[in-house]
Amino acid sequence: MTREIAVVAFVQTRHKTREDGLSEVEMLAPVITEIKERTGVNRFGFTCSGSCDYLAGTPFAFVQALDAVGAWPPISESHVEMDAAWALYEAYVRLLHDDIDTALVYGFGKPSQGDFREVMTQQLDPYYLAPLGPDQVSLAALQARAHMERAGAKEDDLRAVAARSRAAGRDNPFALHLDDPVPDEDYEVAPLRPYDIAPTTDGAAAIVLAAGDKARELCERPAWITGIDHRADAHGLGARDLSRSESTRVAGERAGARGVEVAELHAQFTHEELILREALGLGDDVTVNPSGGAMTANTVMAAGLVRIGEAAARIHDGTAGKVLGHASSGPCLQQNLVCVMEGEPRG
């Protein structure tokens, strides 16, 4: 029988377009302090983080972040050069080993330190695509056009996603409070207008996972992970159908996404929400991104973890019984992780 593992605590910063005067460690420290106070746990069986050395411009930049966690006496620690949702997956697998009961997961990013679009170009194929220099918005525009032509979506559909996300975000104290989209804004890259693109933000987030009775001890209503899976599409953009997300579909099926009441989707562009909804089979009865989603708080290397945390929070406060958190990484939804949580573990 698979061990019962749950999200028992979630903390995040107030995400800002630019966090002046604070280093990544200084942004992270209050988050770690708060989550320790909230759980009453000062040392965890395992610690795993997600960040990007390219944002800081130095190798092994994540090591410095351990100053905020406390690495003495020695701790069991790991790191992924991915969104911290993948750090959560590693921590989940580590807890399945059955020799520890708690894990701390955190992610942080400060994209305002440099030219973020130029940085993200470095993730492209180094032989054929990166030398051409396309940024992520240009590639997203290709995907948006492909989806719109196949599915018949219109620019009004994209604007509706932006409007709903921004309205929800204004009720979220941790998100940017953005005005309603302006229909006649000039294109950033057609068919995407500025409101179709998530504003990158500086910030950090942390989650505590716990197993079995420890989870029940630390949280009145744990968000039990009943399914989690991640899949990747081909790296080469010409080798896959950009109008769909096959990796999300497979991950969603394996994680048991059917029947969720709330879904937090890591959509960094309005058209991505439409693609993800289709891939996961989410109908109109599913509440999508009630937090405002990444369209109002897109902290690089933490936004996916935040989606899982925001979804888990609906279990914690009793407003939902089954929820889904989704994270993405890579160009045009290349890699996708789906985490399904419920108020009570199965069986």
MIZALO-102428 format. One record per residue (C-alpha): x, y, z; residue in one letter. Coordinates in steps of 0.25 Angstrom, whole numbers, plus 5000, padded with zeros to 4 digits. Example, Ala and Ser with C-alpha at 12.3 -4.5 7.8 and 13.67 -1.06 7.14 Angstrom:
2
504949825031A 505549965029S 
***
This chain:
347
500050005000M 500550144996T 500950225008R 499950345011E 500650475008I 500050615010A 500250765008V 500150815022V 500650965021A 500851065010F 501451205011V 501751305000Q 502251444999T 501551564993R 501951554979H 502551684973K 502951714959T 504251764966R 504751734980E 505751854982D 506851844992G 506651694996L 507451574991S 506851444988E 507251395002V 506651515009E 505351495001M 505351345005L 505651355020A 504351415025P 503651295017V 504451195024I 504251255037T 502751265036E 502551115031I 503451065043K 502551145052E 501351105046R 501650955047T 502550955060G 503550875052V 505050935052N 505750815045R 505150735034F 505450595030G 505750645016F 505950785009T 505850814994C 505850944986S 505550994972G 506251114966S 507051154954C 508551194954D 508351274941Y 507551374949L 508651404959A 509751394948G 510551304957T 510751154958P 510151074970F 509451204974A 508451114981F 509451074992V 509451224997Q 507951205000A 508251105010L 508651215019D 507151245021A 506851095024V 507951065033G 508950955029A 509550925042W 509550825049P 509550755035P 508250735028I 507850645016S 507650735005E 507450734990S 507150834978H 506550834965V 506850934954E 505350944951M 504151004957D 504050964971A 502850874968A 503850774963W 504550784976A 503250754983L 503150624974Y 504550584978E 504150614993A 502950524991Y 503750414986V 504750424997R 503550415007L 503150285000L 504450225006H 503750215019D 504950255028D 504550405030I 503250475033D 503450625028T 504050695016A 504250845014L 504050894999V 504351034994Y 504551114982G 505051254979F 505351344968G 505751484965K 505651504950P 505651654951S 507251644953Q 507351634938G 506751614924D 505851504927F 505351474913R 506851464908E 507151364920V 505951274916M 506551264902T 507651184908Q 506751064910Q 506551044895L 507250944887D 508650994886P 508950954872Y 507650994864Y 506751084872L 507551164882A 508451224871P 507251284865L 506951354878G 505451344879P 504951384892D 503851314900Q 502751414896V 503051394881S 502951244883L 501651254891A 501051334880A 501351224870L 500651124880Q 499451224882A 499251234867R 499351084865A 498351054876H 497351164871M 497351114857E 497150974861R 496150994873A 495451124867G 495751204879A 495751354877K 496451474883E 495251504891D 495451364898D 496851404902L 496451534907R 495351464915A 496351384922V 497251504925A 496051584931A 495551464940R 496951444945S 497151594948R 495851604955A 496251484964A 497651534966G 497051664972R 496451574984D 497851514986N 498751594995P 499951524990F 499751554975A 499951674967L 498651754966H 498451784951L 497451864944D 496451804934D 497051774920P 496951884910V 496451814897P 497151914887D 498551894893E 499551874882D 500051734880Y 501351694887E 501451584877V 500251544869A 499251494874P 499751524888L 499451654894R 500151704907P 499051654915Y 499151514910D 500551504916I 500851474931A 501651584937P 502951524943T 503051544958T 504051534969D 503751444981G 503751314988A 502851204993A 503051085002A 502250955005I 502350855016V 501950705013L 501750605024A 501350465024A 500250385031G 500050415046D 501050525046K 500250605035A 498950585044R 499750645056E 500250765048L 498950805040C 497550795044E 497150765030R 498350715022P 498250725006A 498550575003W 499350554990I 498550444983T 499150454970G 500450524964I 501150504951D 501950584941H 502250564927R 503050634916A 502750664901D 503850664891A 504850774892H 504850804878G 503650894875L 503450844861G 503350704866A 502050724874R 500650784872D 500750914878L 499250934878S 499150824889R 499850774902S 499950624901E 500850624913S 499850694922T 498750594917R 499550474921V 500050534934A 498650574937G 498050434934E 499150364942R 498950464954A 497450444954G 497050584950A 495550544947R 494550604957G 495350714963V 494650834968E 495750934967V 496950944958A 498151034959E 498751034945L 500151094943H 499751164930A 500751274927Q 499951324915F 498451324913T 498451224902H 499151124911E 497951114920E 497151074908L 498050974904I 498250914919L 496750914921R 496550834909E 497650734912A 497150714926L 495750704922G 495250814931L 493850864929G 493150984933D 492750924947D 494250934951V 494751064957T 496051094950V 497151184956N 496251254967P 497551314973S 497751384959G 498851284955G 500151314949A 499551424941M 499551514954T 500751454961A 501751384952N 502951364961T 504051294953V 504351154959M 503251164969A 501951194961A 501751044959G 501951014974L 500951124977V 499951064969R 500050934977I 500051014990G 498851104986E 498050974982A 498450904995A 497951035003A 496550994997R 496650865005I 497150925017H 496051035018D 494950925015G 494450995002T 494750884993A 494950724994G 495750694982K 496750794975V 497850794965L 499150874964G 499850884951H 501250924948A 501950944935S 503450964930S 504050984917G 503651054904P 502151044900C 501750954911L 502850854909Q 502850784922Q 501650774931N 501350724945L 499950694951V 499750674966C 498350634971V 497950654985M 496750614994E 496250645007G 496350495011E 497350395006P 496750284997R 496550145003G 
***
